Amino acid sequence: MRAFVAIDLPDELKQRLSGLRQLLDRGEPLAWIKPTGFHLTLHFLGEIEKTDIERVSNCMRVAAAGLGSFELVMAGLNAFPNLRAPKVVWAGVQDPTGKLDKLQKKLQGELESKGFRRENNFVPHVTIARVKGSPVRATVKAIKSTKLEESVFWVNEIVLMQSKLEPGGSVYSRLVPVNLS
């Protein structure tokens, strides 16, 4: 199964992000992420076996232990790999407490010690759309000119998620939630 560890977003923030479609949709070839799919990936695992779920869950518990809830700020739009040749449109996530960075590094270290691959260059973000085909200037202009009002949200848990690739896009299922304690 295809899996990753993530922070799920509050429903009201998912709805707010889905409203960006009206501001960014210029009739260009963008594949929009369904609001139910909005999340902040902490570590993409790729293909794992069902027998790996417990190992991953244990790594998540160790990484979350003693951290406690924290707040993040959703602000700004950007694109990967860059705005000159966008392939992924995303909303940025700011980490005013530093706890997100601490959590991600600890999680990555735990997973790596259990044989899972290391990820490089963690950039906290929420993917909102993918660019299909060649990027068009109107999309880049819309990303640059659209202001995403800052939204503060609390993180109380991390979740092991499953990703199933379907013709209409990825479908995500929550497998194991781990509370931040």
N, C-alpha and C positions, 0 to 999 in steps of 0.2 A: 504494500500500500504506500501511496505517496503521502508524506507527512511533514509537518513543521510545527514549531513552538511559536505561539503568538500571544499578543494582547488583543482581546476582542474589544471592540469599541461600544460605548453606550448607544442605545437605539436613537436617541435624539441627535447625537453627533453623526451617526450614519445617515439620518434624514437630511441633516444640514449639508453634508458632503454630496449627497445625491442631487441637491439643488444646484450644484455647480454645473451640472450638465446643461442647464438652460443658458448659463453664461458662456460656456466653452463650446457648445455645439454649433459649429459653423457649416454643417452639412458636409463635413469632411470625413474621411475614413477612420473614425475612432470606434474602438470596441470598448463600451462602457462596462465597468464592473458593477454587478448588482449590489445595491446597498447592504444586503445581508452578507456579502462577501468582504466588506471593508474590515481590515485588521492591520495590526502592526506586527510584521514578522520579526521574531527575535533570532530564530535559527531555522533555516530550511534543511531538513534531513534528507529529502529525496525519498527513494524507495527503501522502506524498512519492512521487516517481517512482523507479524502479529506478536511474535515472541519478544520483540524488541520494545514493546509498549511499556512493560514494567521497568526495564532499564532506563528508558527515556524519562519516565515518570519519576524515578528515584533521583535522576540528575536534576529534574525540575524542582523537586522538594528541597534538595541540598542548596540549590541556587537561590531559592525563595526564602529559606530559613532566616529569620531575624530581620529581614529587610523591611517589612511593614508596607502598608499602602503608601502610595505617593501620587503626586499630580504631574500631568504632562500638559503641554500647550500645543494645540494644533494651530499652525500659522504658516501661511505662504504656499505658493504653488511653484513647481519646478518640473523638470523632466530628466529622464535618463536616456542616453548617456549625457546629453546636454541639450540646451535650447536650440542649437544650430541643427541638430539632427535628432529630434525627440522620437523615442520609441515607446516610452512609458511616461504618462502624466501622473504626478503624485502631489499629495499634500504633505508638507513638512511637519515634523513633530519636534518640539523643543523640550529639553530636559532640565528645568531650572534647579532641581534638587540633586542631580547627578546620579540618582538611584537607577534610572533606566540603563545608563552606561554600565554601572556596577553589576546590575542583574544580568545584562547581556554577556558581559565578559565572564562572569562566574558560571553562567549556564554553558557558554561555549567551552570553557575549561573543563567542566564536568563531563560534557558530551565527548569532547576530544579524548579525555582520559579513559572513556569506555569504548573507544574505537570508532566514533563517528567523525566524519570529516569536518575540518575547520572551515569557517567562513571568514572571508576577509572584507575589510572596509564596510563595517556596519554604518548605514545611513538611516536613521529613524524616519520612516515615511509610511504613508498609506497610499497604495496604488488606486487611482480612480479611473484610469482609462489606458488603453494601449493604442498606439498609432498603427493603423494598417496601411501598408504601402508607404509611399514617399511622404514625408512630412510636408505640410502646406503652410505657407506663410501666415494664413489667417489663424491657424491653430497656435502657432508660436506667438503671434500678436495677442491672441486671447489669453494665453497663459501669462504673458508679461503684464497685461493690463487688468486681469481679474484679481481683485483683492479678497483674500480669504480672511474674514473677521476671526480674530483669535478666539479660541474655545479652550477652556480649561476643563480637563476631565481627570477623574481619579482612577487609578489602577489598583485593583484589589486582588487580582488573580492573573495567572498565566495559564494557557490552555494548549494541550497537545491537540492538533487539528489534523484531520485527514482531508486530502484534496483529491477529488475525482474529476478527471478531465472529461467534459461532456461537449457535444456539438455547440451548445449555447454558452459555453464558458465553464469555468471551474465551479464545482459545487463543494462547499466546505461543511464538514461535520465535526462537532466537538467530541473528542474522545475522552480526554482526562483533564479536568480543571485542577489547578493547584493554587490554594490560597496563599497570599503573601502574609507571612506571620512575623 
